[in-house]
Amino acid sequence: MAALENRPFVKMNGLGNEIVVLDLRDAPLAVPPEEARALARPDVLPFDQIMALYPPTTEGTSAFVRIINSDGSESGACGNGTRCIALYEAGRTGRDHLLFESVAGLLDCRIAGAAITADMGVPRFGWADIPLAGPVADTRAIELQAGPAEAPVLRAPSVVNVGNPHAIFWVEDIDAVDLAHYGPELEHHPIFPARANISLAQIVGADHIRLKVWERGVGLTRACGSAACATAVAAARLGLTGRRVTVTLPGGDLVIDWRVSDDHMLMTGPAEFEFDGQLSAAMLAGAA
Ligand SMILES: N[C@H](CCC[C@H](N)C(=O)O)C(=O)O
């Protein structure tokens, strides 16, 4: 019998980033990667991330969350999924201020009407924090390129870790580059020993960025909250924008505020319930 058989699930999304919430607090068990991959099949329960909730280990927090990509790998951060679990837990408890733990630290979430704000913590810029394969003095622009060697299409990305690794390539027009083409080789480039989420970013103005993301362990998604945070701080570090920006993704807008007082990244955007149900043997069958 599949480990997850008969477990209830809630399908949600954050700006079209497809999220499955598995509340495992009553009877915790690890999500087998092969069962995650089986569920993610297009005709079963396609998702970008599973947000699996476990019993809290710190007083005052609602749950310890583990984040699983559709390829079964684990991530330290998921901005859109964090807003989803905040809305889920608010629905259960009636509270509008929720705290979660994750491998990357504490996630403080506040709900104000349709706007959910998650404190995504402090970004890290050291080469070993990203991580990169070797020392790099300035992570605002690293030596990496894609496309023909003599005429690279993408070059000199900024890199940052916001609980997960991100590389951001600055381009004139995000629609003029085929991210699905370059995403896989960049995600798996040996310079990124833990792989990386790959973004194309277009500066629209000092307070506005357009963004497309090739997610590690997933592929192209409608939105990626952690990439929006990573891009906002990388743009501010380069002086391309201020510290508060609207990030427009294919699925919609997020507002990122890189707070001056403590360098925390506050991400504000919506989340949505879609439907719920129970995982069946058939959904988990053929797991490989
Ligand atoms: N969708 C997520 C990002 C998942 C990150 C994951 N693809 C990884 O780092 O492995 C977000 O909204 O932040």
The ligand as an SDF file (V2000), in Angstrom:
LIG
                    3D

 13 12  0  0  0  0  0  0  0  0999 V2000
    7.2170   27.8180   -6.1660 N   0  0  0  0  0  0  0  0  0  0  0  0
    8.0830   28.1820   -5.0950 C   0  0  0  0  0  0  0  0  0  0  0  0
    9.5070   27.9110   -5.2860 C   0  0  0  0  0  0  0  0  0  0  0  0
    9.8430   26.4750   -5.1810 C   0  0  0  0  0  0  0  0  0  0  0  0
   11.3090   26.3340   -5.2330 C   0  0  0  0  0  0  0  0  0  0  0  0
   11.7430   25.0460   -5.7500 C   0  0  0  0  0  0  0  0  0  0  0  0
   11.5000   24.8720   -7.1600 N   0  0  0  0  0  0  0  0  0  0  0  0
   13.2010   24.7930   -5.4090 C   0  0  0  0  0  0  0  0  0  0  0  0
   13.9290   25.6670   -4.9470 O   0  0  0  0  0  0  0  0  0  0  0  0
   13.5710   23.6360   -5.5720 O   0  0  0  0  0  0  0  0  0  0  0  0
    7.9150   29.6120   -4.6730 C   0  0  0  0  0  0  0  0  0  0  0  0
    6.8370   30.1560   -4.8480 O   0  0  0  0  0  0  0  0  0  0  0  0
    8.8130   30.1640   -4.0720 O   0  0  0  0  0  0  0  0  0  0  0  0
  1  2  1  0
  2  3  1  0
  2 11  1  0
  3  4  1  0
  4  5  1  0
  5  6  1  0
  6  7  1  0
  6  8  1  0
  8  9  2  0
  8 10  1  0
 11 12  2  0
 11 13  1  0
M  END
$$$$
